[in-house]
Amino acid sequence: MKKVVVGLSGGVDSSVAAFLLKQRGYDVIGLFMKNWHDDSVTISDECPWLEDSNDALIVAEKLGIPFQTVDLSAEYKERIVDYMFNEYELGRTPNPDVLCNREIKFDVFMKIALQLGADYVATGHYCRRGIIQNENGSETYQLLAGVDTNKDQSYFLCQLSQGQLTKTLFPIGGLTKPEVRQIAAENNLVTADKKDSQGLCFIGKVRLPDFLQQKLKPKKGIIVEVPRNAEHYQNGREAFSDKKEELAHHAQKPTYSLNDGQVVGEHQGAHFFTIGQRKGLDVGGTKEPLFVIETDVDENIIYTGQGKTHPGLFRRTLFVKDDELHWVRPELALQIDGTIKVMARIRYRQPLQKATLHKVEGGLYVDFDEKQSAITEGQFVAWYIGDELIGSGVIS
């Protein structure tokens, strides 16, 4: 009998994942990850880890499977929290959920599971694993989107490797959320009607400014509004000598200065803000809401524009450096000057967009057919062929 360790989070998805595996004849063990001790920055009634741990225990008892808690807070602080602080300080916006999957669930947690003698690790993610049988007898693993397009979480797993997929099962990937809740209700699982948790992976809903201010100190600066007709946006039809020059041009962000607009307010630190952000600016009196179009952490200035269609929010092309480029399917990796048409997204839940990948020396351009709003440094771009996620990278 194959042994599976399930990451029981205390939510309905992982509860049903454990139930289905037991039903399929696996020897199932439930493991709850405790990754955070500081409740001062969590909005505690939103996602209290104690309640989650208790719900996970109740589900394990109901299913008759062994259960234990593992404290991974030291690894979480080092690999996720410190990384987040560092990225925000540099003016980038990290995605902790993607990192948590790569660094904690499918690395630290997976190693613990394998030490317990597990053949597989399973989670309650809405995605699927495909297996291609190769002619030489080897197997290639695919990361496929979940059947429930509204809940598909393949984006969050965009950094997984072949080695990790070899040892991973996604029992609910072929189900919709309503079907998962129905299975939980029919089998009297305490999590059947529990709300989905939101916020940082395994921390819960946090007050992000409070969280960041643990390490990044407030620093008063100015907010500048850049008009829509600024000369940055008066691009004609430039003549480019080659495709690489064109891509480099479209990937370049405008560089703003105080001369590009007028001062309309103050902020408490450019590193607390991200491109596309509207809330927290506290500037009134404009015809349309202000959106952040750029942050300058060196000069501590936030540049903003009116309305969600402000040209400063849009760019067609982004760049991923070689050392931040990852192929879930390494055999599909592009060689220099190689191109491939894909569907791509730059954030979770964004509808997939048509794009072309261009491999150049030093990295990869993702060139979208249409301009994208709020392309943000530090976030992940993921690309697909059909419903298979084949690669990803950190936006430079």
N, C-alpha and C positions, 0 to 999 in steps of 0.2 A: 504494500500500500504506500503510495507516494505521500510524503509529508509536506504540508503547506503552512507557512506562517502568514497570517493575515494581519495587516495593519489595521486594528480595530480603533477607529477614532471616536466612537460614541455617536456616530451619525447613521442614518438609515442606509446609505450606500455601502459602507463597509460591513454593516450588519448583514445585509442581504448577500453580499459577496461571500461571507463566511458560511451562511446558510446553504447557498447553492453548492459550494465546494464540498460541504459535509454530505449533501444529498448525492453528489456525484461520486462519493466513495473515497474522498481524500481523508487523510489523517490531519485534522486542522488544529492549529494552535493560534490563539488570539494574543496579540501584543499591542499594548497601548504606549505611544511615545509621549513622554513628558519633555517638552522642549523649552519651557519658559517658567521663571520663578517670580518675575517682577510684575505684580498685579497693579502697581501704581499707574501704569500707562494704559492698561486695558480697560475697556468699558465693560466691567465685569459681568453685568447681567446679560450681555450679548453672547458671550462664548466662554463661560467659566470652565476651565480645564477639569476642575474637580467633578463637576456634574457630568462632563463627557466621559471621564474615566469611570465613573460609577455606572453610567449607561452601558459602556463597553463591557464592564464586568457582568451586569445583569444579562446582557445578550449572550455572553459566553456561557453563563450558567444555564440559561434557557436552552442553548444548543448542546450543552454537555461537552464543551471543549475546554482544555486547559487555558488559563489566562494569566498574564503577568504584565507589569508595567516596567518600561525601561526608561531611565533618565538620560536623555541625550542633550541636556541643556548646555553642557560645556562645548560639545561639538557644534551645536546650533549657534551659540554665541560667536564662536570662532569663524565658522564657515558662512553664516548667513548675516547675523546682526552686524558684525564688524565690517563685513563686505558692504552692507547697506550704508553704514555711516560713511565709509570711505568713498563710495560712489556719489552719495549726495553732496559730500564735501567738494567733489570734483565737478559738481554741476550736472551729473548724470542721474538718471532715474532707473534704479534697478528693478527687476521683477523677482521678488523673494519666493514666489510660488514655484517658478521654474527652477530656481536654485535649490529650493528645499527638496524638490523631487530628485534632482541630480546628486546633491551632496548628502542629503539625510536619508530620505526614504529608500533610494535605490543604491546607496553606498554604505553608510554607517549601519542603517537598519538591516539592509540586505546581508551584510557581513555577520551581524548578530544572528539573523535567521539561519544562515548556512552553518554557523557554529552550533546551533541547536539541532543540526542534522536535517534541515529542511531541503527538499528538492526544489521548491519554488517559494517565491514571495508573491502575495496577492494583495491588491488594493481595490478600493471602490471607485476607481476612475471610469468615466464614460469614454472608453476607447477600446480598441481590439488589437489583438496580436495575430498577424498572419504568418504562415510558414511556407517558404518556397523550397521545394525539394530540388537540389541541384544535381546535374548529371553525374558528378563525381561522388555522390552520396552524402555530401554536406548539406546543411540547411542554412537558409538566409531568413532572418526574421523581419517582419514588416510591422510598423506602427501605423495602425489604421484608425480613422476617425470613428467615434462612437455612432451607433445607429440613430440615437436621439440627437438630431442636428442642433436642437436648442440647448443641449447639455454637453455636447462634444468637448472633451478636455484634452485632446491630443496636443494642443498648443503647449499646455503646461508640462508635457513630457518630451518636448522637442529636443532635449539634450541627452536623451537616453542612447546607450550604445548597444551594439549587437550582443556584447557580453551580458549586459543587464537584461535585455529582452529575452535571452536564452532562459533566464531563471524567473521570469515574471508571468503572472496570469492576471487577466482582467475579466472576472466572471460576469460583470453586469454590462459590459460593452455592447452587447447585442440587445439590450433592453432599453425602454424609455423610462423616464423618471416616474410617470404614473404607474407603470408596470412594477417597478421596484417597490414603490410604496404599497401597492396591492399585495405583493408577496409578503412584505413585512407585516401588513395588517392580518392577512390570512393565517400567518404563523405566530401571531401574538407577540411580535417583537416590540419591545418598549419604545424603540426609535421610529416606529411607523409614521407618526405624525410630526416628528421633530423637525423644526425649521432648519434649513441649510445654514451652516456657519459661514460667516463672511469675515474678511480681514486677512491678516497675515497668516500664512501657513502655520498651523499649530500654535499660534499665539492668540488668535482671535481678533476681534475688532479693536484697533488701537487708535488713540488720539495721536496721529502721526507727528504733529508738531511737538507734543510732549515727549513722544518716543525719541525723535531726533534730537531734542534739546538735552537729552541725557548726556550727549557728547558734543553736539554742535551748538555753540552758543549763539543767542540772538545778536544780530548786528544790523543796526539801522542803516537803511539805504533808500534810494529813490526809485519811484515807478515812472517810467517814461511811456507816453502814448505815441505810437508811430502811425501817421495817417495812411490811408489806403493808397494814396497817390505818390507815396515816397518813391524816389528815383530807383530804389532797389527793385521795384516791381515793373519798371518800364522796359522789360526785355523785348527787343524786337526779334526778328528771325536771324539769330547769329549764324555765321558760317563757320563750321568746324572742319579742321583738317582731317580728322578721323573720328571713329566711333568712341575711342577712349577719351578723347578730349571732350566730346559731347557729354559722355557719362559723368566725367569729373565735374563739368560745369553744372549739370543738373543735380548732382549730389551735394554741391557746395551750399552751405547755409549762408544767408546774408549776414554780414557783420555790421552791427548797428553801433552808432555813437550818439552822444547827447545832441548833436546837431540834427539828428533825423526826426526829432519830435519834441514834445514839450513835457515837462515834469508835471504829473497829475496827482502824486501822492507819495507815501512812504511805506516801507515794509520792514520786517524784522530779520531779514536774511535771505539773500537770493537762493541759497542752497536749500531752502524749505519749499521752493516752488518748482514746477515742472511745465514744460511746453504743453499748451492746450488747456492749462488750468484756468478756471474762472472764479472759483470760490476762494475766499481768504484775501482778496486784493483790497476790499473795503474802499473802493473808489466809486463815488456816486456822480450823478450829473451828466452822464454820457447818454447819448441817444440809444446805443446798443450796449450790452454788457462788454466789459473788457476781458480779453483772453491773453494769457502769457504767450508771446511769440518767440521770446529768447530770454535766457538768463545769463548774466555775465558775473560769475562768482568771483573773478579776480577784482573787478571794479565794484562788485556788490550792487549791480543795477538790474532791474527787471524791465524788459521792453514788452509793451502790450499793444494790442490793436482791437478796434471795435468790431464785434460781431464774429460769429463762427465761420463766416466766409472771407475773413480778412486774408489777403494774399500772403501775409507773413506766416500763416499757419501751414501753407501747402508747399510740398516738394514732390518731385516725380521719382527721384532716384536716391538710394541710400547705399552706404558702403559698409562691408564687414571685413575687418582685418583677418589675415590668415590665422593668427593665434586665437581668434574668437569665432572661428568657423568650425561647424560640426556637421558631419554627415551621418545620419542614422543608417543610411545605406552607403557605406564607403565605396562600393564598386561603382556607384553612380556619380562619385565626386568628379567635378569638372577639372580638366587640365587647362593650363594657360591658353588663352584665346578661345576656349570652349564656351558655347552658349547653350541654354536650354530654356524652353518655355514652360512656365509653372503657374500654379495658383499660390498666392502668398498672403499672409496676414501679419500685421505689426502689433496686434494686441488681441487678447482673448475676446471671443464673441464677435470680432470684426468679420463681416462677410468676406469670403476669399476673393482676392483681386487678381486679375491677369497681370503677369509680370514676366520679364526675361532675365535670367541670370547670366552675367558676363564675368568669366574668370580672368583676372589680370594678375600681374606680378604684385604680390603683397596682399592680395585679398580678392573680394568678390563684390561686384555691383549688382544690386537688385533694382531693375529698371521697370517701374510700373507703367502700364498702358495709360492710366489716369493719375493725376496728382493726388497724393495722400495727405490727409490732415494730421498734424501733430506727430510727425516722425520724431521720435524722442531717443536721444543717446542713452545707452545703458539698457534699453528695452530689447526684447528679442524679436527678430523676424523669423518666421518659419515658412517653409515652402513645401508644396504638395504636388504630386502627380495623381490625378483622380482623388480617391479618398485616402491615399497613403502619404504620410508626412515623411519626406526623405532627408530633410536637413534643416539647419537653423543657424543663427549666429547673433552676436550682440551688435546692435546698431552703433556705429562709430559717430 
